[in-house]
Amino acid sequence: MVSNISKKVYILGMTSSGRAFRPSDWAERLAGVMSQFRPGGAPTGRHLAYSPWCVPSSVDNVRCVVVHEDLRAHNVMAWDFVMGFAEDNELQVHLGAPPHKAHPPQTKP
């Protein structure tokens, strides 16, 4: 049996070089764009609610987006968009479980 945790991908707001990703509300913006991709389709006439497949969160005070692999089964283009966003911005991606410690941001000398 596969655990629910193993179906999650954590995209951290930290670049591969350890710098904080900006703007600071990037996770909410990305999850907002992805809010229409949800079980049963996008709701009509309701306030914005995040999709259970793409939720903003934080790990060790680093903003992140938790993406569930069910998004890929529902809409592979939406999945590719989110993963492409992470790759294009060189964000740290962790499969399965949240990282024990996010790499701290580098300070400018």
Secondary structure as UniProt FT lines:
FT   HELIX           5..7
FT   STRAND          8..15
FT   TURN            16..17
FT   TURN            24..25
FT   HELIX           26..33
FT   HELIX           34..36
FT   TURN            39..40
FT   TURN            52..53
FT   STRAND          54..59
FT   TURN            60..61
FT   STRAND          62..68
FT   HELIX           70..74
FT   HELIX           76..88
FT   TURN            89..90
FT   STRAND          91..95
//
